[in-house]
Amino acid sequence: MSVLPKVEAQAFTGLCAQGQTLPLYLVCDPPEGETVFQTKIASVRSGLTVRELGLELLGTLLADRLDLYCPAPAAVHVADPVREEIESRHRFECRDPWGFGSIWVRGTVPFWPEVDVRELPPEECSRLLALDLLLSNGDRTPANPNVCWNGSRLMVFDFEHSLELPRIAFERRFERHLDSLEPLYASHLACE
């Protein structure tokens, strides 16, 4: 990823069924053709600000550099007509016309399979732990690991709560996370 692509939201298709930050499904028009993006926007209802959207981008770019698989990101411009539809249906109180989006990975379904951590590629587990340490990401817990598993690779996402916890609190929470790695639960099962 060298430059963050910018895409224009054409239509609002609904809210994601999961996630406290209320991601939106928006049909966008990237150069390669119409695609659905799962988009987070700064709003009163979602509780997100531009800071959290920036952390999403930072986490995604860092994950990519560490050779972890994550959905392709984009800056999503949500024009007035689309924003007005979101407001009329869900009262988001949008703070900005720009959001952070990632291509919606079709075939990813909510699922909670038990995964024997010994079957995961050790290199990917190490990179995931390094990523969370670098970002002080306290949002990856056994109950909500924010990873998808497709049988051979992890897909990582949700970085908006990075760099939030004081270092000591992060270290305590991360230690509990390490203690509970077996069995690792994936929040989604990614199907290719």
N, C-alpha and C positions, 0 to 999 in steps of 0.2 A: 504494500500500500504506500504509494508515494504522495499522492494528493487526495484529499478528501473530496469525493465527488459531491456535487450539489444536484438535487433532484427537486422537482415541483410536484406537490401533492395535487392530484386531480380529483380524488373522491375519498370520502370517509366511508369505510365499510363496517366498522364496529370496534368495540373494545376487546382487548385480550381478556380471556376468562381468568387468567392468573396474574398475580403481581400487584403489590401494593402501590406501585407507581403508575398504574393504569395505562399501560402501553396501548396505543391506537393502531389499528390496521388502516393504512392509507394506500390507495392505488397511486403510484407515482410514475413519472415518465423519464427514466434514465435513458442514456443514449442507446443501450442495447435492447430497448423495448419495454413496454409496460410491465411493471413488477409491483408486487405488494411489499410494502415496507412496514415492519413493526417499529413504531415511532414513539419516542418519549418526548413530551413537550413540557416546557416550564409553565406551570399553572398553579393556581391556589388549590384546586382539588387534588392534583397529584402530589403536591408538596415539593415538586422539583423546581430548582432555580437553574440559571445558566451554569452555576458552579457544578452541579451534579451532572449536567449534560456534558460539560467539559471533562469530568472524571470518567464518564462512559467512553468518550473518545480516547482519552489517555490510556485507559485500561485495555481497550480494544487494540490500539496501536502497539502497546507494549506486549500484549499477548501474541500478536502477529510476529513481532520481532523475536519472541521466544519460541516461535514455531508451534504455537498452540492454535488449534482451529477455532475461529470465531466467525460469526456472521459478518458479511461485508458491510462496512459502515457507510453512511452518507449524511450530509447536512440536508435536512428536508425543509423546504420552504412551504409553509402552510398558508396559502393565500386566503384573503378575506372570505370568499364564498364557502370554502371548506371549513375554515375556523368558525364561521357563523353556524354552519350545520352542527359542528361539534358542540358549540355553546347551546344551541337550541335543544339538542337531545340530551346533553349531559352536564350542562352548567360547569364547565371546566374553569372558567375565568383565566383564559390563556394570558400569559405575561409577555409572550414574544411570538413573532410569526415564524421563527426557526425552531426546529427540533432536531434531536439526534435519532437517526433511524438506522436500522440494519435490515438487510434483505431477509424477509420472513422465510425460514427454512421449512419448506413444505415437508410433510411426512414426519415432523417432530410432534409427538403427541404426549400429553400428560401421562406419566407412568412412574411408578416407584419400584423398580426391580431391585432386588438385592444383587449386588455385584461383588464378587470376591475380588478384593483389591489385588490379590496375587496374580490375577489374570490381566490386570491393566499394565500397559507398557511402562516400565519403571522410569524411562526417560520423560514420558509425558507427565507422570505423577510428580517427578522432580521439578519439571518446568512449571507446573501448576502451583506447587508450593512456593517456588521462587517468585512467581508472579504475585501471589497473595502477600508474601513478605515484603516485596518492593512497594506494593500499593497499600500496605496495612489494611487489607480487605477483610473486614470482620463480618461481611455479609455472606460468606460461604460457610454454612454450618451443616451438621449432619441432617438436620430437619429440612434445610433449604439450601442444598449445595450449589445451585445455579450452574449445573453442568448437564450436558446431554451425553449420552453414551450410545454409540451405534455398533458396538461389538468389537471395534478395533481402535476407535479414536474418541477422545473427549472433545466436546465443543463447550467453550466457556463463554459466559456472558454475565451481565449485571455487575457493573463496577461503580454505580452511582454513589455507593456508601463507602468508597475508599477514602483513606486519609481522614477519617472521622474520629476514630477512637484514640484517646491518649495512648501512648506507646505501652504503658504498663497494662492497661485494660486490654489492648489488642493482644499482647503476649499471653495473657491469661486465657483469653477466648481461643486463640490459635492453638494453645497447648491442649485445650479440651477437644478441639477439632482433630488434632493429631491423634489423641488418645482414642477417638471413636472412628478412626478410618476403616476399621474392619468390623462389620461389612460396610462398604461405601454404598450409599444410596444415591442414585442418579434421579434428578427431578424430572427428567424427560428421557424418553428413548428415541434417539434419532434414527430414522430409517432413510437410507439413500436409495 
